[in-house]
Amino acid sequence: MSAARTVGLLLGVAADAVLGDPKRWHPVAGFGRAAQRLERVVYRDDKAAGAAYAGVLAGTTLLFGVAVERATRNRPVLRTLGTAVATWTVLGGRSLAVEGAAIGRELEAGDLADARQRLPHLCGRDPGGLDAGALARAAVESVAENTSDAVVAPLFWGAFAGVPGLLAYRAVNTLDAMVGYRSARYRRFGWAAARLDDVVNLAPARLAAALTVAGAPVVGGSARGAWSAWRRDAAAHPSPNAGQVEAAFAGALEVRLGGRTAYEHGVEDRPVLGDGRLPDAGHVTRAVELSRVVGVLAAAVAALISLFR
């Protein structure tokens, strides 16, 4: 069945590259709506309620994935198709590239209003008042982080755990995006979702950074700079995972990331990652290109892990 999983992963990667996210009835969007409804019922301002909330949703998704794999046991064609559909569903590589490239074009054209309007498609930052440089920095950082979260990590867990790994990872990552904030409402309730997301991304984030080092020369970037910034600056980031790939992207593109970052729930002063110039529209476009390269490398690594583990 390892061959069926490997082929399914690669078919799912190809489907995401060609088709992007499903236009209607997206399972991840459906999961998000179900999570919102459950939150309205169980929300309490304490960690225990949040842990139960995250456990029920992630656990149910994991069990569904297990059921799919059991139903396709000894049926390699169905196992391949099930893995392919699950992979296509959870990957976000094409959508990430489309949104990032659009922001790059808008910044290049000087259309800051449209760039600000599009930025929330990539991240949860407050775009109001951001100038061109701040928008470019936000876009590069978001492309880097989402390359790990939406491409490398799902493939990593799909390679090791098949459909259950794919679906459970996406459930955990979606919950973190919904409630894993340090805001007044979610500081305690979202704590478990945020910590669980930290755990499941520990290995994939470091793999994403390593693949960034390997892929940097393909887009005219610096492998040495990516390695240096990754090893020197990543640990200073408040996230144990986002800083890994953001620092590697900063070094690869020879730009400086970090600094004052505004979210709806407040303002954070992030450490500086890299030691180059401030990013501009061209760096956003190159970050998207680097993201695509990292995605291809991640697919190859996932296929090898699945085939030979």
Secondary structure as a PSIPRED ss2 file (coil, helix, strand):
# PSIPRED VFORMAT (PSIPRED V4.0)

   1 M C   1.000  0.000  0.000
   2 S H   0.000  1.000  0.000
   3 A H   0.000  1.000  0.000
   4 A H   0.000  1.000  0.000
   5 R H   0.000  1.000  0.000
   6 T H   0.000  1.000  0.000
   7 V H   0.000  1.000  0.000
   8 G H   0.000  1.000  0.000
   9 L H   0.000  1.000  0.000
  10 L H   0.000  1.000  0.000
  11 L H   0.000  1.000  0.000
  12 G H   0.000  1.000  0.000
  13 V H   0.000  1.000  0.000
  14 A H   0.000  1.000  0.000
  15 A H   0.000  1.000  0.000
  16 D H   0.000  1.000  0.000
  17 A H   0.000  1.000  0.000
  18 V H   0.000  1.000  0.000
  19 L H   0.000  1.000  0.000
  20 G C   1.000  0.000  0.000
  21 D C   1.000  0.000  0.000
  22 P C   1.000  0.000  0.000
  23 K C   1.000  0.000  0.000
  24 R C   1.000  0.000  0.000
  25 W C   1.000  0.000  0.000
  26 H C   1.000  0.000  0.000
  27 P H   0.000  1.000  0.000
  28 V H   0.000  1.000  0.000
  29 A H   0.000  1.000  0.000
  30 G H   0.000  1.000  0.000
  31 F H   0.000  1.000  0.000
  32 G H   0.000  1.000  0.000
  33 R H   0.000  1.000  0.000
  34 A H   0.000  1.000  0.000
  35 A H   0.000  1.000  0.000
  36 Q H   0.000  1.000  0.000
  37 R H   0.000  1.000  0.000
  38 L H   0.000  1.000  0.000
  39 E H   0.000  1.000  0.000
  40 R H   0.000  1.000  0.000
  41 V H   0.000  1.000  0.000
  42 V H   0.000  1.000  0.000
  43 Y C   1.000  0.000  0.000
  44 R C   1.000  0.000  0.000
  45 D C   1.000  0.000  0.000
  46 D C   1.000  0.000  0.000
  47 K H   0.000  1.000  0.000
  48 A H   0.000  1.000  0.000
  49 A H   0.000  1.000  0.000
  50 G H   0.000  1.000  0.000
  51 A H   0.000  1.000  0.000
  52 A H   0.000  1.000  0.000
  53 Y H   0.000  1.000  0.000
  54 A H   0.000  1.000  0.000
  55 G H   0.000  1.000  0.000
  56 V H   0.000  1.000  0.000
  57 L H   0.000  1.000  0.000
  58 A H   0.000  1.000  0.000
  59 G H   0.000  1.000  0.000
  60 T H   0.000  1.000  0.000
  61 T H   0.000  1.000  0.000
  62 L H   0.000  1.000  0.000
  63 L H   0.000  1.000  0.000
  64 F H   0.000  1.000  0.000
  65 G H   0.000  1.000  0.000
  66 V H   0.000  1.000  0.000
  67 A H   0.000  1.000  0.000
  68 V H   0.000  1.000  0.000
  69 E H   0.000  1.000  0.000
  70 R H   0.000  1.000  0.000
  71 A H   0.000  1.000  0.000
  72 T C   1.000  0.000  0.000
  73 R C   1.000  0.000  0.000
  74 N C   1.000  0.000  0.000
  75 R C   1.000  0.000  0.000
  76 P H   0.000  1.000  0.000
  77 V H   0.000  1.000  0.000
  78 L H   0.000  1.000  0.000
  79 R H   0.000  1.000  0.000
  80 T H   0.000  1.000  0.000
  81 L H   0.000  1.000  0.000
  82 G H   0.000  1.000  0.000
  83 T H   0.000  1.000  0.000
  84 A H   0.000  1.000  0.000
  85 V H   0.000  1.000  0.000
  86 A H   0.000  1.000  0.000
  87 T H   0.000  1.000  0.000
  88 W H   0.000  1.000  0.000
  89 T H   0.000  1.000  0.000
  90 V H   0.000  1.000  0.000
  91 L C   1.000  0.000  0.000
  92 G C   1.000  0.000  0.000
  93 G H   0.000  1.000  0.000
  94 R H   0.000  1.000  0.000
  95 S H   0.000  1.000  0.000
  96 L H   0.000  1.000  0.000
  97 A H   0.000  1.000  0.000
  98 V H   0.000  1.000  0.000
  99 E H   0.000  1.000  0.000
 100 G H   0.000  1.000  0.000
 101 A H   0.000  1.000  0.000
 102 A H   0.000  1.000  0.000
 103 I H   0.000  1.000  0.000
 104 G H   0.000  1.000  0.000
 105 R H   0.000  1.000  0.000
 106 E H   0.000  1.000  0.000
 107 L H   0.000  1.000  0.000
 108 E H   0.000  1.000  0.000
 109 A C   1.000  0.000  0.000
 110 G C   1.000  0.000  0.000
 111 D C   1.000  0.000  0.000
 112 L H   0.000  1.000  0.000
 113 A H   0.000  1.000  0.000
 114 D H   0.000  1.000  0.000
 115 A H   0.000  1.000  0.000
 116 R H   0.000  1.000  0.000
 117 Q H   0.000  1.000  0.000
 118 R H   0.000  1.000  0.000
 119 L H   0.000  1.000  0.000
 120 P H   0.000  1.000  0.000
 121 H H   0.000  1.000  0.000
 122 L C   1.000  0.000  0.000
 123 C C   1.000  0.000  0.000
 124 G C   1.000  0.000  0.000
 125 R E   0.000  0.000  1.000
 126 D C   1.000  0.000  0.000
 127 P C   1.000  0.000  0.000
 128 G C   1.000  0.000  0.000
 129 G C   1.000  0.000  0.000
 130 L C   1.000  0.000  0.000
 131 D C   1.000  0.000  0.000
 132 A H   0.000  1.000  0.000
 133 G H   0.000  1.000  0.000
 134 A H   0.000  1.000  0.000
 135 L H   0.000  1.000  0.000
 136 A H   0.000  1.000  0.000
 137 R H   0.000  1.000  0.000
 138 A H   0.000  1.000  0.000
 139 A H   0.000  1.000  0.000
 140 V H   0.000  1.000  0.000
 141 E H   0.000  1.000  0.000
 142 S H   0.000  1.000  0.000
 143 V H   0.000  1.000  0.000
 144 A H   0.000  1.000  0.000
 145 E H   0.000  1.000  0.000
 146 N H   0.000  1.000  0.000
 147 T H   0.000  1.000  0.000
 148 S H   0.000  1.000  0.000
 149 D H   0.000  1.000  0.000
 150 A H   0.000  1.000  0.000
 151 V H   0.000  1.000  0.000
 152 V H   0.000  1.000  0.000
 153 A H   0.000  1.000  0.000
 154 P H   0.000  1.000  0.000
 155 L H   0.000  1.000  0.000
 156 F H   0.000  1.000  0.000
 157 W H   0.000  1.000  0.000
 158 G H   0.000  1.000  0.000
 159 A H   0.000  1.000  0.000
 160 F H   0.000  1.000  0.000
 161 A H   0.000  1.000  0.000
 162 G H   0.000  1.000  0.000
 163 V H   0.000  1.000  0.000
 164 P H   0.000  1.000  0.000
 165 G H   0.000  1.000  0.000
 166 L H   0.000  1.000  0.000
 167 L H   0.000  1.000  0.000
 168 A H   0.000  1.000  0.000
 169 Y H   0.000  1.000  0.000
 170 R H   0.000  1.000  0.000
 171 A H   0.000  1.000  0.000
 172 V H   0.000  1.000  0.000
 173 N H   0.000  1.000  0.000
 174 T H   0.000  1.000  0.000
 175 L H   0.000  1.000  0.000
 176 D H   0.000  1.000  0.000
 177 A H   0.000  1.000  0.000
 178 M H   0.000  1.000  0.000
 179 V H   0.000  1.000  0.000
 180 G C   1.000  0.000  0.000
 181 Y C   1.000  0.000  0.000
 182 R C   1.000  0.000  0.000
 183 S C   1.000  0.000  0.000
 184 A C   1.000  0.000  0.000
 185 R C   1.000  0.000  0.000
 186 Y H   0.000  1.000  0.000
 187 R H   0.000  1.000  0.000
 188 R H   0.000  1.000  0.000
 189 F H   0.000  1.000  0.000
 190 G C   1.000  0.000  0.000
 191 W H   0.000  1.000  0.000
 192 A H   0.000  1.000  0.000
 193 A H   0.000  1.000  0.000
 194 A H   0.000  1.000  0.000
 195 R H   0.000  1.000  0.000
 196 L H   0.000  1.000  0.000
 197 D H   0.000  1.000  0.000
 198 D H   0.000  1.000  0.000
 199 V H   0.000  1.000  0.000
 200 V H   0.000  1.000  0.000
 201 N C   1.000  0.000  0.000
 202 L H   0.000  1.000  0.000
 203 A H   0.000  1.000  0.000
 204 P H   0.000  1.000  0.000
 205 A H   0.000  1.000  0.000
 206 R H   0.000  1.000  0.000
 207 L H   0.000  1.000  0.000
 208 A H   0.000  1.000  0.000
 209 A H   0.000  1.000  0.000
 210 A H   0.000  1.000  0.000
 211 L H   0.000  1.000  0.000
 212 T H   0.000  1.000  0.000
 213 V H   0.000  1.000  0.000
 214 A H   0.000  1.000  0.000
 215 G H   0.000  1.000  0.000
 216 A H   0.000  1.000  0.000
 217 P H   0.000  1.000  0.000
 218 V H   0.000  1.000  0.000
 219 V H   0.000  1.000  0.000
 220 G C   1.000  0.000  0.000
 221 G C   1.000  0.000  0.000
 222 S C   1.000  0.000  0.000
 223 A H   0.000  1.000  0.000
 224 R H   0.000  1.000  0.000
 225 G H   0.000  1.000  0.000
 226 A H   0.000  1.000  0.000
 227 W H   0.000  1.000  0.000
 228 S H   0.000  1.000  0.000
 229 A H   0.000  1.000  0.000
 230 W H   0.000  1.000  0.000
 231 R H   0.000  1.000  0.000
 232 R H   0.000  1.000  0.000
 233 D H   0.000  1.000  0.000
 234 A H   0.000  1.000  0.000
 235 A H   0.000  1.000  0.000
 236 A H   0.000  1.000  0.000
 237 H C   1.000  0.000  0.000
 238 P C   1.000  0.000  0.000
 239 S C   1.000  0.000  0.000
 240 P C   1.000  0.000  0.000
 241 N C   1.000  0.000  0.000
 242 A H   0.000  1.000  0.000
 243 G H   0.000  1.000  0.000
 244 Q H   0.000  1.000  0.000
 245 V H   0.000  1.000  0.000
 246 E H   0.000  1.000  0.000
 247 A H   0.000  1.000  0.000
 248 A H   0.000  1.000  0.000
 249 F H   0.000  1.000  0.000
 250 A H   0.000  1.000  0.000
 251 G H   0.000  1.000  0.000
 252 A H   0.000  1.000  0.000
 253 L H   0.000  1.000  0.000
 254 E C   1.000  0.000  0.000
 255 V E   0.000  0.000  1.000
 256 R C   1.000  0.000  0.000
 257 L E   0.000  0.000  1.000
 258 G E   0.000  0.000  1.000
 259 G E   0.000  0.000  1.000
 260 R E   0.000  0.000  1.000
 261 T E   0.000  0.000  1.000
 262 A E   0.000  0.000  1.000
 263 Y E   0.000  0.000  1.000
 264 E C   1.000  0.000  0.000
 265 H C   1.000  0.000  0.000
 266 G E   0.000  0.000  1.000
 267 V E   0.000  0.000  1.000
 268 E E   0.000  0.000  1.000
 269 D E   0.000  0.000  1.000
 270 R E   0.000  0.000  1.000
 271 P E   0.000  0.000  1.000
 272 V E   0.000  0.000  1.000
 273 L E   0.000  0.000  1.000
 274 G C   1.000  0.000  0.000
 275 D C   1.000  0.000  0.000
 276 G C   1.000  0.000  0.000
 277 R E   0.000  0.000  1.000
 278 L C   1.000  0.000  0.000
 279 P C   1.000  0.000  0.000
 280 D C   1.000  0.000  0.000
 281 A H   0.000  1.000  0.000
 282 G H   0.000  1.000  0.000
 283 H H   0.000  1.000  0.000
 284 V H   0.000  1.000  0.000
 285 T H   0.000  1.000  0.000
 286 R H   0.000  1.000  0.000
 287 A H   0.000  1.000  0.000
 288 V H   0.000  1.000  0.000
 289 E H   0.000  1.000  0.000
 290 L H   0.000  1.000  0.000
 291 S H   0.000  1.000  0.000
 292 R H   0.000  1.000  0.000
 293 V H   0.000  1.000  0.000
 294 V H   0.000  1.000  0.000
 295 G H   0.000  1.000  0.000
 296 V H   0.000  1.000  0.000
 297 L H   0.000  1.000  0.000
 298 A H   0.000  1.000  0.000
 299 A H   0.000  1.000  0.000
 300 A H   0.000  1.000  0.000
 301 V H   0.000  1.000  0.000
 302 A H   0.000  1.000  0.000
 303 A H   0.000  1.000  0.000
 304 L H   0.000  1.000  0.000
 305 I H   0.000  1.000  0.000
 306 S H   0.000  1.000  0.000
 307 L H   0.000  1.000  0.000
 308 F H   0.000  1.000  0.000
 309 R C   1.000  0.000  0.000
